Amino acid sequence: MDHHPLDNRLPGMLRSGKRLRGVFNALPSPAIVEMCGYAGFDFVILDNEHGSANLETTEHMLRAARASGIATAVRCLRHDISRVLDMGAGGVQIPMVGSAEEARDLVQQVRYPGVGRRGSAFSPRAAGYGAFPGAAHTTRSNEGIALIVMVETPEAVEQAAEIAAVDGVDAVFVGPNDLSHAMGFGNDWKAPEVEAKIEQALRAVSGVGQCAGVIALTPEDEDKYGAWGARYFASVTTSLITRAFQQASAAGGRLPSQAGLGY
């Protein structure tokens, strides 16, 4: 068993060519993260852009992910990249990347010297609090931390291929809700004009041999976006939980099957 706190599987998963299914989690709950792992998702994205977790809780959620065997990325703002990585995140997913120049700067922030300009420290959790220091930690981090950038405006869609081609970017994720708002369609990302931009971005990213990602809330969404080149699919924990609660409420407070729940 690999007891290293830094899970370095995500870049290889993104390069595998396989479909990956994960979930955004904005709830500040290590238990929810464990449940995602035990449910069989490939990855969980801890959503520190829109979620309420503080950094201490984020670190506990990373521990829960490692314990339950699920790969992690943290969606965070740029000023939190160093601290999130020092906690042991297996990747970062950065919103609102608009150009290849921005993507190159993010590569520099994520990688240690020799590749980038990330500040070096061996005392945080990512290096086992000093148990796994030095060159081995630097190499594990530079090779094993995923950088996923998000394309969320029409202008960024036009540059999607150039962004995806930046050395050190591991995947490009199309944010359909922000894209839809930026195009003037509110939260209607099923509008034909928005879907055309989503398709354009996914085909551009996959066309340069890069992993393309998008939110897929249904199997039908996944198949449609997969045909456009996507293979990194994310749902949302709050949507899944709310839907289950609504179904249970409509069924008189019970799910169709509660086998295994111990009640």
N, C-alpha and C positions, 0 to 999 in steps of 0.2 A: 504493500500500500504506500502511495505517495503522501507523506505527511507534510510536505512543503505547503505553507499557507497560500502561496501564489499559484492559482490554477492557470496553467499556460496552454490550455487546449484550444481556446477560441480561434486564434489565427488559423490553425490547421483545419478546424471545422469549416471556417469560411472559405478555405481553399479547396475543400474536398469535392466540390461539385454536387453535393447532396442537398436535398431540401432540408432546411433547419426550421424547427417550429419552437417559438418561444413566447414570452409574455412580458409586457411592461407591468411593473409593480410600483405604484405610487404610495402604497400603504406602508406606514412605518412599523413593519411587523416581521421579525425573523421567522415566526411560525408560518406566515403566508409564503415566504421564500422556501422554507422546507417543504411545504405542501406542493409547491410548483415542482420541486425536485422529485418528490415521491410520485407525483402524477405522471412523470415521464417527459416533461418538456426538455428540449435540448439546451435552452438557455433562458435566463431571466435578465431583464434590463431594469435595474433599480433606478426609478425615475426621480432624480433629484432636481430636475428642471421644474416639474409641476407637483411633485410630491412634498410631503411635510416632514420627512425624516431629517433629523440633524445628522451631523457627521458621526457622532458616537453610535447612533442607531444604525447608520449605514454600515459601519464596521461590524456590528453584530449581525446584520443581514448577510454580509459577505462570509462571516463564519458559518452561518446557517446554510448558505449555498454550498460551501466547501464540504460541510458535514453530510449534506444530502446528495452530493454528487452532481450538482447542476452548474454549468458554466455561467459566468456573470459578465455583464458590462454595466457601467453606471452612466446614465445620461446626466451630464452635469454641465454647468457653465464653465467657461474657460478658466476663471480664477480658482476653481476647485480641483483642477486636473491633478496637480502635484499631490495634494492631500489625499484624494481618492485613490491614486495609484499607490501611495505609501501605505494605505490601508490594505492593499492586496487585491484590488479590482483586476479582473482578468481582461478588462477592456474598458474603453470609454467611448460613449456615443455622444457626439457634439452637435448641438442644434445650429441651424441657420448658417451653414457654410456656403458662401456665395461664389467662391472662385478657387482656382488651383493655387493661387498665392496664399490664400487663407489655409488651405489644406496643407501646404508645405510648412507653414508656420506651426500648425498643430502637430505635425510629425516631429518637429524640433522640440516641442513641449513634452511630448510623450516619451521620446527616446533619450537614453543617457548619452553623455559625451562619447564621441566616436561615431555616433549617428546623429544625435541631437544635442539639446542643451538642458535637459532635465537635471535639476539639482540632485546630487548623489547623497544618499543617507542609508545606513545599514541598521539603524536602531528601530525603525517602525515595523509593523506587522508583516509587510510584504517580504522583508528579509528575515522573518522569524525572530525579530527583536535582537538581531545580532547573531543568531544561530546559523544563518546562511549568508554571510557577507561576501564582499569582495567581487572579483571578476566573475565568479559563477552567478551571482545575483544580477550583475549588470547584463550578462549575456542572456540569462533566463528572461529578464524583463524586456530587453530590446527585441528578442525573438518571440516572446510568448505573450505579449500584451497586444490586444487588438485595438486599432483605431478605426472607428466607424464614424463617418461624417454624414450629416443630414442635409439633403437638398430640399428646400421648402419654399422657394419662390420661383416665378417664371424665369427670372434672370439666371438663377442658379441652374435650372433645368437646361437652359441653352448651353451651359458650360459643364454639364454632367460628365461628358466623356473626358474632358480635360481634368476635372477633379478626380475622377476615378483612376486616371492614369498616373497620378502622383505616387512616386515610390514611397512606401510606408503607410499608405492608406489600404486598409484590409477589406472595407466594404463601404458602399454608399446606400443610405437609407432614404427613401422618398417619404417625406412627411405629408400625407394627403390633406389633413385638416388645415394646416397652416398654408399649404399651397392653394387650397380652395379659397381661403380667406384673402390671400394675397391677390387672387384673380377676381375678387369681387363676388364670389358665390357663397359666402358665409361658410357654414359647415356642410354644404352639399357637395361632397367630393365625388358623388356619383354623377354629377352634371357632365354631359358629353365633352364639354370643353376642358374640364378638369381631368377627366379620364384620358383625354388625348395627351395632355401634358405628362400624366403619370406614365403612360405607355412610352412616350418619347424618352423620358428619363430612364426608365428601366431598360429599354432597348439600347440606349446609349451606353449605360454602365456595363451591361452584359456584353455589349459589342466590343469592348476593349478587354474582355476577359476577366472582368472584375465581378465580385459578388454584389448583387443588387438586392435591396430589402425594401419592405413595405408593410404597412398594417394590413392584415387579412383577418377579418372577423368571422368569416364563414368558409367552408370548404369550396364553395363556388368562387369566392374572392381569390382564394389561393390558386385555384386552377386557372382563373383568368390572368392573374398577375404572373403566374408561372409561365404561361404561354408567351408573356412579354419579356421574359428573362429573369424574373425574380426567383430567389430561392432562400431568402432569409425572411421568414414570416413571423410577425408578432401580433398577438392578441393583447388584451388588457385585463388584468385581474379584476378590476372593479366591474367591468362589463360582464365578465363571466359570473362573478358572485351575484350581482344584481339580477341577472337573467335567471340564475338558479333560485334565488329568493322569490322572484315573481312567479316562476313555475310552481314552486312549493305553495305559495299563497293561493294560487288559482286552484291547486289540488287539495285545498283544505288544510294546508300546513305541512304536507308530506310530499317528499319527492316520489316519483314513480317507483323507485326501489331504494330502500335504506339498508340493504344487506351490508353487513360489515361495519356498520356504525356503532354497534354495541348497545342499541336501545331496543 
